[in-house]
Amino acid sequence: MVEKAEFPQVQIVDVRPQLGCGRYAVKRIEGETLRVTADIIKEGHDTLVAEVRYRPQGDSEWRSSRMTYSYNQDEWSGEIPLTDPGSVEYTVASWVDSWATWAEELRRKVAAGRDVTSELLEGAQFVRDAAAHADPQVRPLLEEHAEQLSGSAPQPERVHAALLPEMKSLMETAQRPEGLSTYDSTLLVSVDRERARFGSWYEFFPRSHASAPGSHGTFREAESRLPGIRELGFNVIYLPPIYPIGKTNRKGRNNALVAHPGDPGSPWAIGNEHGGHDAVNPELGTIEDFDHFLAAAKAEGLEIALDFAIQCSPDHPYVREHPEWFRRRPDGTIKYAENPPKRYEDIVALDMWCEDYPALWEELRRVVMFWVKRGVRIFRVDNPHTKPLAFWGWLIPEVRREYPDTIFLAEAFTRPKKLQLLAKLGFSQSYTYYTWRNSRHELEEYLTDLTRSEQAEYLRPNFFANTPDILHEYLQHGGKPAFKIRLVLAATLSPTYGIYSGYELCENTPVRPGSEEYLDSEKYQIRQRDFSAPGNLNEYIRCVNEARRANPALQLYTNLRFHYPDNPSVMAYSKSSEDGSNRLLVVVNTDPHHTQEATVHLDGGVLGLGHNSRYRVHDLLTGSSWEWHGISNYVRLDPHYEPAHMFRIEEL
Amino acid sequence: MVEKAEFPQVQIVDVRPQLGCGRYAVKRIEGETLRVTADIIKEGHDTLVAEVRYRPQGDSEWRSSRMTYSYNQDEWSGEIPLTDPGSVEYTVASWVDSWATWAEELRRKVAAGRDVTSELLEGAQFVRDAAAHADPQVRPLLEEHAEQLSGSAPQPERVHAALLPEMKSLMETAQRPEGLSTYDSTLLVSVDRERARFGSWYEFFPRSHASAPGSHGTFREAESRLPGIRELGFNVIYLPPIYPIGKTNRKGRNNALVAHPGDPGSPWAIGNEHGGHDAVNPELGTIEDFDHFLAAAKAEGLEIALDFAIQCSPDHPYVREHPEWFRRRPDGTIKYAENPPKRYEDIVALDMWCEDYPALWEELRRVVMFWVKRGVRIFRVDNPHTKPLAFWGWLIPEVRREYPDTIFLAEAFTRPKKLQLLAKLGFSQSYTYYTWRNSRHELEEYLTDLTRSEQAEYLRPNFFANTPDILHEYLQHGGKPAFKIRLVLAATLSPTYGIYSGYELCENTPVRPGSEEYLDSEKYQIRQRDFSAPGNLNEYIRCVNEARRANPALQLYTNLRFHYPDNPSVMAYSKSSEDGSNRLLVVVNTDPHHTQEATVHLDGGVLGLGHNSRYRVHDLLTGSSWEWHGISNYVRLDPHYEPAHMFRIEEL
């Protein structure tokens, strides 16, 4: 049998944006609005009304905002204001505006010269039906209108009364929605604070900042580095793991299998007799010292990002207290982490699908919440792709439900679909393949994929120009120009980017030819540096970060558009603020060795420039400016002088 | 708290094909296989197994076929055999092959020269676990293997035994799937019989086939036309409504408001005192005469498509028996159908959302089933877009559940998204905008959209070159060449196409300039024709239909590929059978007035031709053939001689 309840009168099709059929949330930033569109279809010619409904996840009451019919046939769109970080549910509803449908037909019949006696009686009935369910204050007014429509006044007068705008707005709220239909699924948008989109990251090892040469630095001593980082213009400091470091099978300098006395070990071998993921390496200080460091950073306008690495040294308390959380060999010993032929002897892997995995997952949440409650709101997650994807899909929303300002960065150097799925499951930001995209062609292709595909809805890149694990050969062989080029590209292609300490000194010696590892890697030893050594990039970095701070266009991401220099080594791209008042044009010579010249052909439509436009391009890196004319202009970039222009386009 | 059951160990993402997140079925033809792909992702390096699961809708047991890892990273694909018309559900499951994972690690460790004593013990344990749940016949074998692995034989021997293929296949079935995960949604494919994809339609009014000039023809008389239609090569006959025709406000010739005595009326004004949608117009004969006609057609290899138009003349029995199914005016009279300023005085519209719409919908299903049970299996639905979309989404699957060989063709000349939604909701075929796409550019753009977008999954066009409502000005002004051009295009661009009676005589006089209606339209009067009148296209049509019958490539749809003549009036496209053995190349001069020449540049990759290829092009329309060389060849098409080549590409 036909069941009445099963059939929507209005078909709401393909609500957008939508990710994985609503399985995953799209991402936005607080203060933005989410534009929601839907195809809304009904038979015949009824006048439809549509609204987007939304509510903070967990609320029972929907709010709503009216949708408007867009220029695309059958497409409607509406907007949701995203006022706070958190998760917001949304869906779409639509119904027939019977009054407007009737009024439109009346108008057409009158225009065709028809007698509309019957129609006016019908209209009067609509008004009477509405009156029956209306507020007591409105009811008399509606009843009066009904009398007027069905009354004895001349027909043109009654038609005029029926079509008055007051009548329309009165009936819009008074009548009951006819054929009310709702989209059969609830979608989700995850709203982050602005730092999830725009941030300048600096990674450093506090232990390398002792006041005495050669000794192990402490949080207290590392505080002295904070003003310098602030002066460079960074606003996020990412600390490699600060937890106690294992002693069993500790790695020595340059990843040696045996550590010498005094070798500090890799901070990713977490846990010893002083504690595990919720303790601080005593060599760095106490937990109170960490709190003090956090406060000192905050005073400088710097936010701390902690590392969250789900792995243990063999000395981690879990090994003793929860042997059931580890994989064991038939002889009962715990397995080391390995990916044959590679072995990681200083690490044992937690078995994330062990029999009692719920207890393990809860414990890991407790660890994260431990740091969240101390004030940490950014976590850089080490190798999330080697942990269950379902775990992240559970953990991140759990933490953000209580602390929606928490940001998770995924360090997943893995295959594209796995990297993307982590972002869909909740990571606010992702490490990317940026370090391995160095030519103009590679960068244009990669950034087009990131910003023009569905990925733009959920994957925010964090472009690190180097990391303690990645010293790309481009930097190894390109000298200082290479460091400037990769800095400018990272800092202007992506609104979130970072460098790892030593970049400003152009450190570029690999452990051996063909390796991306640093010689004397700071992962295994303390490296004190003279940050004002000759040849440093401090002033260049400060300048780039200042340009990012002062130009809203550089704080956005999907506004990236490529232009067309006639030289394959030169790339050009622009970013404009939404209102178009701030327009940046970056031109980069991707060849760190040779001077390159190009005529840069601009996409005039993107920048609001025409063949006859005259404007100034003001280089924010050098302060120079030129008057340009039209959409094709000449540039010459000597990498040993300035490999890039960061132009602000200004009215003359 | 973490609930174990919530978390899949393997993430199955984005199973394809998928339409509207599984809300709608994709379409295929019996005998085809459905290729299903999915991205399947798990942390780490486990060896995964994946299968596509499928079952006829309504069955409780799944069948399955193994998926294979495709060359795209993390993508798997498998196939479902579609043996019968009907609806088939499918989904994807995946799990870890623990034995294969272990064996792969063993292999790598052995290759790295490691001692694997512990690993072999672990392997033995896997085998023992499997033995514990295995069939009694297999158990001893497994136990023996376990003993062997953990035994005292030299390590290389035990490794060799562990890695034997027999061991792999034994364990594949014996071990229990670890981390079994299923896609969280069930998808649907709707399987039609071949006629839903490939058919040659001929529309005609039986009433115009009286043996005596001027009188109303009967089914018995119209049977005399069947051999002629069969000889033209058609295989579906579409009959305009055959039901009793209303008398109240009956339309006269050329849509006159008043009918003269003897005017037969529009057959779309359905119902009078002789019955409604389940009766036959007595002027055509009895229901037994219809059955006889159906059988006679079948004997000629012709299938009958009936018209299903949900509308009533004011004399329809429903008006008397079910006044509650109609919209009424305040004075109690039933409303005529109208779309101001247009009025359809001979029709009253059923109120498909009336209070008791379930009873009305059930009655309409009964009507369809009435004809289905008499042997009709194709319905051409009149204006489905003016009826509730949800109604079609209910009716069509209801009918096809019992009679899966039923085909519904939607005549929805409406906006694209509404037309598409009707197809998604279940229509097997759709009328299209073909008649209004006449230039090469328009046709290429339109066909690319149809065949290369998601529409290819669910929308099958039926390219009618004319209909009783549509005589395009291209035909009005282009003479016989225009009729040949539009015929060849329809018959080769789409595997399903049709013409309405009179096309073969190049009838092209509109009721008035600027109108697409025929003068003396057969909708309102009887039109007897001499089908062998001079200038007829009978032989041309026969030839086109014979080429369609003999060449499997023309019976397919999404195999359409465009090529590049250097003249914008000339279009070229090819179709190849799946195995490439049948290759057709159609070259059409879309200008019915002037001879056009072109060099046709072929996409060699599509046709398996290179710059040095030598081959024969054999024109199936004229029998001529040429030897062509390479991928660029010259054509000259005089529309008054032959406006098109329908080449079969043949080996020399």
Interface residues (C-beta under 8 A of the other chain):
Chain A: M1 V2 E3 K4 E6 F7 P8 Q9 Q11 V13 D14 G20 C21 G22 R23 D39 I41 K42 E43 G44 H45 Q73 D74 E75 E105 R108 K109 A111 A112 R114 S118 L121 E122 Q125 G179 D184 S185 R329 P330 D331 N339 P340 P341 M352 W353 Y357 P358 W361 E362 H385 T386 K387 P388 L389 A390 F391 W394 R415 P416 K417 K418 L421
Chain B: M1 V2 E3 K4 E6 F7 P8 Q9 Q11 V13 D14 G20 C21 G22 R23 D39 I41 K42 E43 G44 H45 Q73 D74 E75 E105 R108 K109 A111 A112 R114 S118 L121 E122 Q125 G179 D184 S185 R329 P330 D331 N339 P340 P341 M352 W353 Y357 P358 W361 E362 H385 T386 K387 P388 L389 A390 F391 G393 W394 R415 P416 K417 K418 L421
